[in-house]
Structure formats: structure tokens, C-alpha cells
Amino acid sequence: MNAVKDASSDLSVKAACEALGVPRSSFYRHRWGRRFTHPRRWPRPTRRALTDPERQEVLDVLHSEPYVDKPPAQVWAAVLDHEERLLCSMSTMYRILAANGEVRERRNQLQHPRYVKPVLEATGPKQIWSWDITKLRGPEKRVFFSLYVILDIFSRCVVGWLISERECAELAEQLFRETCEKEGVEPGEVTAHSDRGPPMTAKTTTQLLADLGLTQSFSRPRVSNDNAYSESQFKTLKYRPEFPGRFGSLADARAFCRRFFEWYNREHYHSSLGLLTPWSVHSGEFEQVLQKRQEVLNRAYAAHPERFVRGRPTVKRPPTRVWINEPQAVEISK
């Protein structure tokens, strides 16, 4: 600051501060000090304020058994009606509670149970099945068909589906029994994951899955990401260009779904599988497909290597592990 003061004798304060890189406000503050400081003013006491005994009385009423779990507005109205007296305003009640660090939820409310986040991982087919139910519009308003779909999350292959006019646990039992028989599932081999819809949580469904040797897993309420595989597959179904706004009959809906799932499993190149079909990954035939693709890429590279600026191309392989809520690695301290 002294350098600025010395330079300001020949230059203006602005030029001296700019030359030395010093803010003018800092120079003036150092030169003149805080000339306009005021002592801190505390709020004056007013005759309208409650006395200490009155404030304690309000706090005692708020802590009393009839009002301990009620908000100040409810306490104010109840005291006014039943005790026929006015302690203070509702705002004053809040101020007294705030002064004592008690401004929080006071009501006695039902607490929803905490659901555990499902953490599942599959390293091959027939390990985790995701299943769900979606509605298809029928021929008239308020007429819907229920489509049950079981999806293998590793291969994205639809291993079982069923469509009916109603949604019930008995149909889910039928679907799982037929799918397990077709896939040759051994007890304890597959985990069936779903949301918490009535057919999924029905006692009969739970008992059937236990009889078939399937482990049951559920999503958390209102968390669609816990069952993202089924939700994504339903979007693929309903965003197909040939998907109708309404189905004329149950037979019409079944015929459409039969064509769709045949296309989805055997012809649809899935982006999450390295552009392989779900059936090729589910059946293990994808190795031959990848070998043929690599041969084509090798011939293309040999013919025009200058076109591949990143070197020899390689085929993209499907993931070796998939999950519902990725498991976190546990570090073991030494």
C-alpha cells in the first residue's frame, strides 16, 4: 500500500493501482480505515414480548401429553377450544420451539418399512430372470389384455410369455411351470426378480417358485430401475412401428406377440449384446457368429488397411456379467 501511496504522488490513484495490481477499494480502505462503522444494535425489548415464565408455560403445554405429537397450529386451536385460553400466536409457538431446537416433524405418523435394494449379478444364461406384466389395449375402452413376460437378463432372451384377459397369480404359476420345464431349470439355479405387483407377491406364486427351486427377489416400491430389463423390453415392444393402438381380440394380441417375440429373440440385433441376437447369446451360438464377423473384418482390413485409422478392427463381444444394481467391490484392509 505504501508503494501505491508513493506512486500516486506522480500518477493518479487509479493508474497507480492498475500498475501495481492493487484494487482501489483495498487502497482506500487501508488509507482511511473503516470510517463509517456502527455499533451492533440489538433488538429492543418490547412490552408485547412474553415473559420468561410465559414462554416456559407455552413450552410446557407443547411438551404435555395431549399435544406432544401435534404441530403448533393444532395445539393453538385445541387450547383455544378446550381450555378457552390464548397462550400466544402460532408464530410465537414456532419461535419458542426454534429457540429450543425443536422445529421438526412433531406428528406421530406411520413409517413405511425400509426396503433393501436388490443386488443381483449374472455371468451366464439361466441365472436371473426378470418378469413383469404389462397392459395391452383391447377392442374397446376399459378393455385390456395382460401380457406376462419372463426375460433372461444375461441374454435378453424372452424365455416365456403368456397373454390373457385377466391378471392373476394362477396364470403366473402356469407360466413359470411351463418355462422351467422348457428351459430345464434345476432347483436353486435361477433367481426370479420382479416388482411388487399382486400376482408377484401372492402367496400361491411364492409357494410355487419355492417348489420349483427358484429364488424370489423384489424391486423396491416406486423404483423402476430395479426392474429396468423388463421395462426396456416392454418399450421395444410398444414402440415397434407395427404395434397397433388397439387389439381387435385376444387371438389378435396373441398372434402379434408370437411374431414379435420370434423376431425379438432370433432377428433383433441387441445393442447391449454387441449387436448379437438374444437367442444366439442364450444358446451359446454367438461364438460362431463372432468368428465369422472377425473373418469379414480381417478381409476388409487386408484389402484397405489405410481406411482403418485405429488399426485392425475387432468384433465387439457381449458383456461377461450383467447386474441389477451393480455389486460394489469390498476392499479388504491389510
C-alpha positions as CSV (number, residue, x, y, z in Angstrom):
1,M,0.0,0.0,0.0
2,N,2.9,2.3,0.7
3,A,4.1,1.7,-2.9
4,V,0.7,2.8,-4.2
5,K,0.8,5.9,-2.0
6,D,4.3,6.8,-3.3
7,A,3.3,6.3,-6.9
8,S,0.1,8.3,-6.5
9,S,2.2,11.4,-6.0
10,D,3.1,11.3,-9.7
11,L,0.2,9.3,-11.0
12,S,-3.5,9.2,-10.3
13,V,-4.6,6.6,-7.7
14,K,-6.4,4.6,-10.5
15,A,-3.3,4.4,-12.6
16,A,-1.0,3.5,-9.7
17,C,-3.4,0.8,-8.5
18,E,-3.6,-0.7,-12.1
19,A,0.1,-0.6,-12.5
20,L,0.8,-2.4,-9.2
21,G,-2.3,-4.7,-9.4
22,V,-3.9,-3.5,-6.3
23,P,-7.7,-2.9,-6.1
24,R,-8.5,0.7,-5.4
25,S,-11.1,-0.4,-2.8
26,S,-8.3,-2.1,-0.8
27,F,-6.1,1.0,-1.1
28,Y,-8.8,3.4,0.2
29,R,-9.7,1.0,3.0
30,H,-6.1,0.9,4.1
31,R,-5.8,4.6,3.8
32,W,-8.9,5.8,5.5
33,G,-9.8,2.7,7.6
34,R,-13.4,1.9,8.5
35,R,-14.7,5.4,9.0
36,F,-18.4,4.6,9.0
37,T,-18.6,1.7,11.4
38,H,-21.7,1.5,13.6
39,P,-22.0,-0.4,16.9
40,R,-24.2,-3.5,16.6
41,R,-27.7,-2.8,17.6
42,W,-29.6,-5.5,19.5
43,P,-33.4,-5.6,19.2
44,R,-35.1,-3.5,21.8
45,P,-37.3,-5.4,24.3
46,T,-41.0,-4.7,23.7
47,R,-43.9,-4.8,26.0
48,R,-45.6,-7.2,23.7
49,A,-43.0,-10.0,24.3
50,L,-43.8,-12.9,26.5
51,T,-42.1,-13.0,29.9
52,D,-39.8,-15.9,30.7
53,P,-42.4,-17.7,32.8
54,E,-45.0,-17.3,30.0
55,R,-42.5,-18.7,27.4
56,Q,-41.9,-21.7,29.7
57,E,-45.6,-22.2,30.1
58,V,-46.0,-22.4,26.3
59,L,-43.2,-24.9,26.1
60,D,-44.7,-27.0,28.9
61,V,-48.0,-27.1,27.0
62,L,-46.3,-28.1,23.8
63,H,-44.5,-30.9,25.7
64,S,-47.6,-32.1,27.5
65,E,-49.1,-35.5,26.6
66,P,-52.1,-34.3,24.6
67,Y,-50.0,-32.0,22.4
68,V,-46.5,-33.5,22.2
69,D,-47.1,-35.0,18.8
70,K,-49.2,-32.2,17.3
71,P,-48.0,-29.2,15.2
72,P,-48.3,-25.7,16.7
73,A,-51.3,-24.9,14.6
74,Q,-53.2,-27.9,16.1
75,V,-52.1,-27.0,19.6
76,W,-53.2,-23.4,19.2
77,A,-56.7,-24.4,18.1
78,A,-57.1,-27.1,20.7
79,V,-56.1,-24.9,23.6
80,L,-58.3,-22.2,22.3
81,D,-61.3,-24.5,22.1
82,H,-60.9,-26.9,25.0
83,E,-59.0,-24.8,27.6
84,E,-60.6,-21.5,26.5
85,R,-57.4,-19.5,26.7
86,L,-54.9,-17.9,24.4
87,L,-51.3,-18.7,25.2
88,C,-49.7,-16.9,22.2
89,S,-49.8,-16.7,18.5
90,M,-48.8,-19.7,16.3
91,S,-45.8,-17.8,15.1
92,T,-44.6,-17.3,18.7
93,M,-45.0,-21.1,19.3
94,Y,-42.7,-21.8,16.4
95,R,-40.2,-19.2,17.6
96,I,-40.2,-20.7,21.1
97,L,-39.7,-24.2,19.6
98,A,-36.9,-22.9,17.3
99,A,-35.1,-21.3,20.3
100,N,-35.1,-24.7,21.9
101,G,-34.0,-26.6,18.8
102,E,-37.3,-28.4,18.4
103,V,-38.6,-27.3,15.0
104,R,-39.1,-30.7,13.3
105,E,-41.8,-33.1,12.4
106,R,-43.9,-33.5,15.6
107,R,-46.8,-35.6,14.3
108,N,-47.0,-39.3,15.1
109,Q,-47.1,-40.7,11.6
110,L,-46.9,-44.2,10.1
111,Q,-43.4,-45.0,9.0
112,H,-43.1,-47.0,5.8
113,P,-40.7,-50.0,6.0
114,R,-37.3,-49.6,4.5
115,Y,-36.9,-52.0,1.6
116,V,-33.5,-53.5,0.8
117,K,-32.0,-52.6,-2.5
118,P,-31.8,-55.7,-4.6
119,V,-28.3,-56.5,-5.8
120,L,-28.1,-59.3,-8.4
121,E,-25.4,-60.4,-10.8
122,A,-25.5,-62.9,-13.7
123,T,-22.5,-64.3,-15.5
124,G,-24.4,-66.5,-17.9
125,P,-27.9,-67.5,-19.0
126,K,-30.4,-69.2,-16.7
127,Q,-29.2,-67.4,-13.6
128,I,-31.5,-64.4,-13.2
129,W,-35.0,-64.0,-14.8
130,S,-36.8,-60.7,-14.7
131,W,-40.5,-60.9,-15.1
132,D,-43.3,-58.4,-15.3
133,I,-46.8,-57.7,-16.6
134,T,-47.9,-55.0,-19.0
135,K,-51.3,-54.0,-20.3
136,L,-52.3,-54.1,-24.0
137,R,-55.4,-52.1,-25.1
138,G,-58.3,-54.2,-26.2
139,P,-61.0,-53.5,-28.8
140,E,-62.9,-51.1,-26.5
141,K,-62.3,-48.6,-23.8
142,R,-61.5,-50.1,-20.4
143,V,-60.8,-53.4,-22.0
144,F,-57.2,-54.6,-21.6
145,F,-55.2,-57.8,-22.1
146,S,-52.4,-58.7,-19.6
147,L,-49.1,-59.7,-21.1
148,Y,-46.8,-61.8,-18.8
149,V,-43.1,-61.9,-19.9
150,I,-40.1,-63.7,-18.4
151,L,-36.8,-62.3,-19.6
152,D,-33.3,-63.7,-19.0
153,I,-31.3,-60.6,-18.1
154,F,-27.9,-62.0,-19.3
155,S,-29.0,-62.9,-22.8
156,R,-32.1,-60.6,-23.0
157,C,-33.9,-63.6,-24.4
158,V,-37.6,-63.9,-23.7
159,V,-37.8,-67.4,-22.3
160,G,-41.6,-67.4,-21.6
161,W,-44.7,-65.3,-22.2
162,L,-48.4,-65.5,-21.8
163,I,-51.3,-63.2,-22.6
164,S,-54.8,-63.4,-21.1
165,E,-57.8,-61.3,-20.3
166,R,-57.1,-61.0,-16.6
167,E,-54.2,-60.7,-14.2
168,C,-53.9,-63.3,-11.5
169,A,-51.4,-65.4,-9.7
170,E,-52.7,-68.7,-11.2
171,L,-51.6,-67.6,-14.7
172,A,-48.2,-66.6,-13.4
173,E,-47.9,-70.1,-11.8
174,Q,-48.8,-71.7,-15.1
175,L,-46.2,-69.6,-17.0
176,F,-43.4,-70.4,-14.6
177,R,-44.1,-74.1,-14.5
178,E,-44.1,-74.3,-18.3
179,T,-41.0,-72.1,-18.7
180,C,-39.0,-74.0,-16.1
181,E,-39.9,-77.3,-17.8
182,K,-38.9,-75.9,-21.2
183,E,-35.6,-74.4,-20.0
184,G,-34.7,-77.4,-17.9
185,V,-34.0,-75.3,-14.8
186,E,-32.5,-77.1,-11.8
187,P,-33.6,-76.2,-8.3
188,G,-31.6,-73.2,-6.9
189,E,-30.3,-72.3,-10.4
190,V,-32.4,-69.3,-11.2
191,T,-33.5,-66.1,-9.3
192,A,-36.8,-64.7,-10.4
193,H,-36.9,-60.9,-10.0
194,S,-40.0,-58.8,-10.3
195,D,-41.8,-55.7,-8.9
196,R,-44.2,-55.9,-6.0
197,G,-47.5,-56.3,-8.0
198,P,-50.3,-58.5,-6.6
199,P,-49.5,-61.6,-8.8
200,M,-45.8,-61.4,-7.9
201,T,-46.3,-61.2,-4.2
202,A,-49.2,-63.6,-4.0
203,K,-48.8,-66.5,-1.6
204,T,-49.5,-69.1,-4.2
205,T,-46.8,-67.6,-6.6
206,T,-44.3,-67.5,-3.8
207,Q,-45.1,-71.1,-2.9
208,L,-44.8,-72.3,-6.5
209,L,-41.5,-70.6,-7.0
210,A,-40.2,-72.3,-3.9
211,D,-41.5,-75.7,-5.1
212,L,-39.7,-75.1,-8.5
213,G,-36.5,-74.2,-6.7
214,L,-36.5,-70.6,-7.8
215,T,-35.2,-67.8,-5.5
216,Q,-37.5,-64.8,-5.4
217,S,-36.4,-61.2,-5.5
218,F,-38.4,-58.0,-5.5
219,S,-37.8,-54.4,-6.6
220,R,-38.2,-51.5,-4.2
221,P,-41.6,-49.7,-4.4
222,R,-41.6,-46.9,-7.0
223,V,-38.1,-47.6,-8.2
224,S,-38.4,-48.6,-11.9
225,N,-34.6,-49.0,-12.2
226,D,-34.8,-52.1,-10.1
227,N,-36.6,-53.9,-12.9
228,A,-35.1,-52.0,-15.9
229,Y,-34.7,-55.0,-18.1
230,S,-38.4,-55.8,-18.3
231,E,-39.3,-52.1,-18.6
232,S,-36.9,-51.7,-21.5
233,Q,-38.2,-54.8,-23.3
234,F,-41.8,-53.5,-23.0
235,K,-40.7,-50.3,-24.6
236,T,-39.2,-52.2,-27.5
237,L,-42.5,-54.0,-27.9
238,K,-44.7,-50.9,-27.8
239,Y,-42.5,-48.7,-30.0
240,R,-42.5,-51.1,-32.9
241,P,-44.0,-49.4,-36.0
242,E,-46.5,-52.2,-36.5
243,F,-47.7,-52.1,-32.8
244,P,-51.4,-51.3,-33.0
245,G,-53.2,-48.8,-30.9
246,R,-55.8,-51.5,-30.0
247,F,-56.0,-55.2,-30.5
248,G,-59.2,-56.5,-32.0
249,S,-59.3,-59.6,-29.9
250,L,-57.3,-61.8,-27.6
251,A,-56.4,-64.1,-30.5
252,D,-55.2,-61.0,-32.4
253,A,-53.0,-60.0,-29.5
254,R,-51.5,-63.5,-29.2
255,A,-50.7,-63.6,-32.9
256,F,-48.9,-60.3,-32.7
257,C,-46.9,-61.2,-29.6
258,R,-45.9,-64.5,-31.2
259,R,-44.5,-62.8,-34.2
260,F,-42.8,-60.1,-32.1
261,F,-41.1,-62.4,-29.7
262,E,-39.9,-64.6,-32.5
263,W,-38.4,-61.5,-34.2
264,Y,-37.0,-60.2,-30.9
265,N,-35.2,-63.4,-29.9
266,R,-33.9,-64.5,-33.3
267,E,-33.6,-61.4,-35.5
268,H,-33.2,-58.4,-33.3
269,Y,-29.6,-57.2,-33.1
270,H,-29.5,-56.1,-29.4
271,S,-27.2,-53.0,-28.8
272,S,-26.4,-54.2,-25.3
273,L,-25.2,-57.6,-26.6
274,G,-22.6,-56.3,-29.1
275,L,-25.3,-56.4,-31.8
276,L,-26.0,-60.1,-31.4
277,T,-29.4,-61.6,-31.2
278,P,-30.7,-62.7,-27.7
279,W,-31.1,-66.3,-28.9
280,S,-27.5,-66.6,-30.1
281,V,-26.3,-65.4,-26.6
282,H,-28.8,-67.6,-24.8
283,S,-28.0,-70.7,-26.7
284,G,-24.2,-70.1,-26.9
285,E,-24.1,-69.9,-30.7
286,F,-22.7,-66.4,-30.6
287,E,-19.1,-67.6,-30.7
288,Q,-19.5,-68.9,-34.3
289,V,-21.2,-65.6,-35.2
290,L,-18.3,-63.6,-33.8
291,Q,-15.8,-65.7,-35.6
292,K,-17.5,-65.1,-38.9
293,R,-17.7,-61.4,-38.3
294,Q,-14.0,-61.3,-37.4
295,E,-13.1,-63.1,-40.7
296,V,-15.1,-60.5,-42.7
297,L,-13.3,-57.6,-40.8
298,N,-9.9,-59.2,-41.4
299,R,-10.6,-59.4,-45.1
300,A,-11.7,-55.8,-45.2
301,Y,-8.6,-54.7,-43.3
302,A,-6.3,-56.7,-45.6
303,A,-7.9,-55.1,-48.7
304,H,-7.8,-51.4,-47.4
305,P,-5.7,-51.0,-44.2
306,E,-5.5,-47.3,-44.8
307,R,-9.2,-46.9,-44.1
308,F,-8.8,-48.2,-40.5
309,V,-7.1,-45.3,-38.7
310,R,-7.2,-47.1,-35.4
311,G,-5.6,-50.3,-36.5
312,R,-7.0,-53.8,-37.1
313,P,-10.7,-53.9,-36.2
314,T,-12.1,-56.4,-33.7
315,V,-15.6,-57.5,-33.1
316,K,-17.5,-56.3,-30.1
317,R,-18.3,-59.1,-27.6
318,P,-21.3,-59.3,-25.3
319,P,-20.7,-58.4,-21.7
320,T,-19.5,-61.2,-19.4
321,R,-21.5,-60.0,-16.4
322,V,-24.7,-58.1,-16.0
323,W,-26.5,-56.9,-12.9
324,I,-29.5,-55.3,-11.2
325,N,-27.8,-52.6,-9.1
326,E,-24.1,-53.3,-9.7
327,P,-22.5,-55.0,-6.7
328,Q,-19.9,-52.8,-5.1
329,A,-16.4,-54.2,-4.6
330,V,-15.4,-54.7,-1.0
331,E,-11.9,-53.6,-0.1
332,I,-10.2,-55.8,2.4
333,S,-7.8,-53.8,4.6
334,K,-4.5,-55.4,5.2
